[in-house]
């Protein structure tokens, strides 16, 4: 009996060590395991990738002249859709970098679409644009909050990366440096992916 007990203790120690080792590998290396299981994909910089992209709902908003618009107006382009408000400090902080990004890259393939959710109307957006020197972005507003509700926005600012098919492929909650080299590379890669076979 005495000779059996030490063997049981050693066996228990061995099993415990094996379990702990397995647990440590699984917990401390989840990203590496996930990377090995997933196919290579274009990195999305500041965005969190949306694993199962879905077409966005039809969004309605107006411009400075009061003309109605929908997201379909930008069909065929990669769109950086930014939801913001003039009363939101982080929103105001990032707006100049969005303006610079649109000035440099906006065109037939890409558009920065900044939609304000201010309840006071388009005039407060236009005033902010003038004060902040925003000259490239067009002023848009969704005064009814339809866009926030439809997209289930958790907070402002929230920015979506939308591909040419109108599907959101990435999301960023909070401000970012939008005219950085990283974001520029993400936009260029998405434009190229859309043209080469992302449809």
C-alpha positions as CSV (number, residue, x, y, z in Angstrom):
1,X,0.0,0.0,0.0
2,X,2.8,2.3,0.9
3,X,4.4,1.8,-2.6
4,X,1.2,2.6,-4.4
5,X,0.5,6.0,-2.7
6,X,3.7,7.7,-4.1
7,X,2.8,6.5,-7.6
8,X,-0.7,8.0,-7.3
9,X,0.8,11.3,-6.1
10,X,3.3,11.3,-9.0
11,X,0.5,10.5,-11.5
12,X,-1.7,13.3,-10.1
13,X,1.2,15.8,-10.4
14,X,1.9,14.7,-13.9
15,X,-1.8,15.1,-15.0
16,X,-2.1,18.5,-13.3
17,X,1.1,19.7,-15.0
18,X,-0.2,18.6,-18.4
19,X,-3.5,20.3,-17.9
20,X,-1.9,23.5,-16.8
21,X,0.5,23.4,-19.8
22,X,-2.4,22.9,-22.2
23,X,-4.4,25.7,-20.5
24,X,-1.4,28.1,-20.7
25,X,-0.9,27.4,-24.4
26,X,-4.6,28.0,-25.2
27,X,-4.9,31.2,-23.2
28,X,-1.7,32.9,-23.9
29,X,-1.6,32.2,-27.6
30,X,-5.2,32.7,-28.8
31,X,-4.3,35.2,-31.5
32,X,-1.6,33.0,-32.9
33,X,-4.0,30.0,-33.1
34,X,-6.7,32.2,-34.7
35,X,-4.2,33.5,-37.2
36,X,-3.2,29.9,-38.2
37,X,-6.8,29.0,-38.7
38,X,-7.9,32.0,-40.7
39,X,-6.9,32.8,-44.3
40,X,-4.8,35.8,-45.0
41,X,-6.8,39.1,-45.2
42,X,-6.2,42.8,-45.8
43,X,-5.4,44.4,-42.4
44,X,-7.9,47.2,-41.5
45,X,-5.6,49.4,-39.4
46,X,-7.7,51.2,-36.7
47,X,-10.9,49.4,-37.6
48,X,-12.2,46.2,-36.0
49,X,-13.0,43.8,-38.8
50,X,-16.6,42.7,-39.2
51,X,-16.4,39.0,-39.8
52,X,-19.7,38.7,-41.7
53,X,-20.2,41.9,-43.6
54,X,-23.8,42.8,-44.3
55,X,-25.3,45.5,-46.5
56,X,-26.1,48.6,-44.6
57,X,-29.8,49.7,-44.4
58,X,-31.0,52.6,-46.5
59,X,-29.8,55.7,-44.6
60,X,-31.4,59.1,-45.2
61,X,-29.7,62.5,-44.5
62,X,-29.7,66.0,-46.0
63,X,-27.0,68.4,-47.2
64,X,-26.6,72.1,-46.6
65,X,-29.3,73.0,-49.2
66,X,-31.8,70.6,-47.7
67,X,-31.6,68.1,-50.5
68,X,-32.2,64.5,-49.5
69,X,-29.5,61.8,-49.8
70,X,-29.1,58.1,-49.2
71,X,-26.0,55.9,-49.0
72,X,-26.9,54.6,-52.4
73,X,-25.8,58.0,-53.8
74,X,-22.2,56.8,-53.1
75,X,-22.7,53.3,-54.6
76,X,-19.6,51.9,-56.2
77,X,-17.2,53.7,-54.0
78,X,-15.3,52.7,-50.9
79,X,-16.9,54.9,-48.2
80,X,-15.6,56.1,-44.8
81,X,-18.9,56.7,-43.0
82,X,-18.4,58.9,-39.9
83,X,-21.2,59.6,-37.4
84,X,-20.5,62.6,-35.2
85,X,-21.9,65.7,-33.6
86,X,-20.6,69.2,-32.9
87,X,-21.2,68.8,-29.1
88,X,-18.9,65.8,-29.1
89,X,-15.2,66.9,-28.2
90,X,-13.6,63.7,-29.7
91,X,-15.7,64.2,-32.9
92,X,-14.5,67.8,-33.3
93,X,-10.9,66.8,-32.6
94,X,-10.8,64.2,-35.4
95,X,-12.8,66.2,-38.0
96,X,-9.7,68.0,-39.5
97,X,-8.0,64.7,-40.2
98,X,-11.1,63.4,-41.9
99,X,-11.2,66.6,-44.0
100,X,-7.5,66.1,-45.0
101,X,-8.1,62.5,-45.9
102,X,-11.0,63.4,-48.2
103,X,-9.1,66.3,-49.8
104,X,-6.2,63.9,-50.6
105,X,-8.1,60.7,-51.6
106,X,-11.7,61.6,-52.3
107,X,-12.9,60.9,-55.8
108,X,-14.4,58.3,-58.1
109,X,-13.2,55.4,-55.9
110,X,-13.4,56.8,-52.3
111,X,-15.5,59.2,-50.3
112,X,-15.5,60.4,-46.7
113,X,-19.1,60.8,-45.7
114,X,-19.5,62.6,-42.3
115,X,-23.1,62.7,-41.1
116,X,-23.8,64.9,-38.1
117,X,-26.5,63.9,-35.6
118,X,-27.0,67.4,-34.2
119,X,-30.6,68.2,-33.3
120,X,-30.2,71.9,-33.9
121,X,-30.0,71.5,-37.7
122,X,-27.4,71.9,-40.5
123,X,-26.5,75.5,-39.5
124,X,-24.5,74.4,-36.5
125,X,-22.5,72.0,-38.7
126,X,-21.8,74.7,-41.2
127,X,-20.7,77.1,-38.5
128,X,-18.4,74.5,-37.0
129,X,-16.9,73.8,-40.5
130,X,-16.2,77.4,-41.0
131,X,-14.6,77.8,-37.6
132,X,-12.5,74.7,-37.8
133,X,-11.4,75.3,-41.4
134,X,-13.2,72.3,-42.8
135,X,-13.2,72.9,-46.6
136,X,-13.2,69.5,-48.3
137,X,-16.0,67.7,-46.5
138,X,-19.6,68.4,-47.4
139,X,-22.0,69.1,-44.5
140,X,-24.6,66.4,-44.0
141,X,-27.0,65.9,-41.1
142,X,-29.5,63.3,-39.9
143,X,-31.5,65.4,-37.5
144,X,-34.0,62.7,-36.8
145,X,-31.4,60.2,-35.4
146,X,-32.5,57.6,-38.0
147,X,-28.9,56.7,-38.9
148,X,-27.8,56.2,-35.3
149,X,-30.8,54.0,-34.6
150,X,-30.5,51.9,-37.8
151,X,-26.8,51.2,-37.3
152,X,-27.1,50.7,-33.5
153,X,-24.3,53.1,-32.9
154,X,-22.8,52.6,-29.4
155,X,-21.4,56.2,-29.1
156,X,-19.9,59.1,-31.0
157,X,-17.8,59.2,-33.0
158,X,-18.3,55.9,-34.8
159,X,-16.8,55.3,-38.2
160,X,-17.6,52.5,-40.6
161,X,-15.5,51.3,-43.5
162,X,-17.9,50.4,-46.3
163,X,-16.9,48.6,-49.5
164,X,-18.1,49.2,-53.0
165,X,-21.0,46.8,-52.5
166,X,-22.4,48.9,-49.6
167,X,-21.3,46.4,-47.0
168,X,-19.6,47.5,-43.7
169,X,-16.4,45.6,-43.3
170,X,-14.8,47.5,-40.4
171,X,-15.9,49.7,-37.5
172,X,-14.0,52.1,-35.2
173,X,-15.7,53.6,-32.1
174,X,-13.8,56.7,-30.9
175,X,-11.5,59.1,-32.6
176,X,-8.6,58.3,-34.9
177,X,-5.9,60.0,-36.9
178,X,-7.7,59.5,-40.2
179,X,-5.1,60.9,-42.6
180,X,-2.3,58.7,-41.2
181,X,-0.2,56.5,-43.4
182,X,-1.9,53.4,-41.9
183,X,-5.4,54.6,-42.8
184,X,-4.3,55.6,-46.3
185,X,-2.8,52.1,-46.8
186,X,-6.1,50.5,-45.6
187,X,-8.1,52.6,-48.0
188,X,-5.8,52.0,-51.0
189,X,-5.9,48.2,-50.2
190,X,-9.6,48.2,-50.1
191,X,-9.9,50.1,-53.3
192,X,-7.6,47.7,-55.0
193,X,-9.4,44.7,-53.5
194,X,-12.7,46.0,-54.7
195,X,-11.4,46.5,-58.2
196,X,-9.4,43.3,-58.5
197,X,-12.1,40.9,-57.2
198,X,-13.8,42.2,-54.1
199,X,-17.2,42.4,-55.8
